[in-house]
């Protein structure tokens, strides 16, 4: 994968631009599921990054190189209480279990990350292919 720099300034530009039109992934050139994203970290700080849910291209807005993420899916055996929602797949309770519980994780976390609901370790067996592969650099 070619190395692109991506900074906080780039992220700010992208968040404004995506309000007017779709952004295009620099890795696969698809625009269906590519966005500049802000997410709250456990420590309360804000993580800013860009992500493509067509090919798995991810990059933090801190100048670091892009990395590949994987979509994982499992049948979650955790109960969802009435009126509660699974934070990963969005299924609503009541449910004693729920299928298609998905989570996107970086390559380094495959085999290391557990589902917070049922405790299953998300391994290579849980990876499903992205809709497109990144273009070679």
Residue pairs with C-beta under 8 A, 6 or more apart in sequence:
1 27
1 57
1 66
1 68
1 134
1 137
2 137
3 65
3 66
4 26
4 59
4 65
4 66
5 63
6 50
6 59
6 60
6 61
6 62
6 63
6 66
7 61
7 62
7 63
8 48
8 61
8 62
10 61
11 36
11 48
11 49
11 50
11 61
14 23
14 35
14 36
14 50
15 36
15 38
17 23
18 35
18 36
22 31
22 32
22 34
23 31
23 34
23 35
23 36
23 50
24 30
24 31
24 34
25 31
25 34
25 52
25 54
25 55
25 57
26 57
27 52
27 55
27 57
27 66
27 134
27 135
28 52
28 54
28 55
28 57
28 132
28 133
28 134
28 135
29 135
30 52
30 54
30 55
30 131
30 132
32 54
33 52
33 53
33 54
34 50
34 51
34 52
34 53
34 54
34 57
35 50
35 51
36 48
36 49
36 50
36 61
37 48
37 49
37 50
37 51
38 46
38 47
38 48
39 46
39 47
39 49
40 46
40 47
41 47
47 60
48 60
48 61
49 58
49 59
49 60
49 61
50 57
50 58
50 59
50 61
51 57
51 58
51 59
51 69
51 104
52 58
53 71
53 104
53 130
54 130
54 131
54 132
55 130
55 131
55 132
55 133
55 134
56 68
56 69
56 70
56 71
56 104
56 130
56 134
57 66
57 68
57 69
57 134
58 66
58 67
58 68
58 69
58 106
59 65
59 66
59 67
67 106
67 107
68 106
68 107
68 134
69 104
69 105
69 106
69 107
70 104
70 105
70 106
70 107
70 110
70 127
71 102
71 103
71 104
71 127
71 128
71 130
72 102
72 103
72 104
72 105
72 110
72 122
72 126
72 127
72 128
73 100
73 101
73 102
73 126
73 128
74 101
74 115
74 118
74 120
74 122
74 126
75 97
75 98
75 99
75 100
75 101
76 86
76 88
76 89
76 97
76 98
76 99
76 101
76 115
76 117
76 118
76 120
77 97
77 118
77 120
78 86
78 97
78 98
78 115
78 117
78 118
79 93
79 94
79 95
79 96
79 97
80 86
80 91
80 92
80 93
80 94
80 95
80 98
80 117
81 93
81 94
82 93
82 94
83 92
83 93
84 92
84 93
85 91
85 92
85 93
86 92
86 98
86 101
86 117
87 116
88 101
88 102
88 103
88 115
88 116
88 117
89 98
89 100
89 101
89 102
91 98
91 100
91 101
101 115
101 117
101 118
103 113
103 115
103 122
105 113
105 122
109 122
110 122
110 123
110 124
110 127
111 121
111 122
111 123
111 124
112 121
113 121
113 122
114 120
114 121
114 122
115 122
120 126
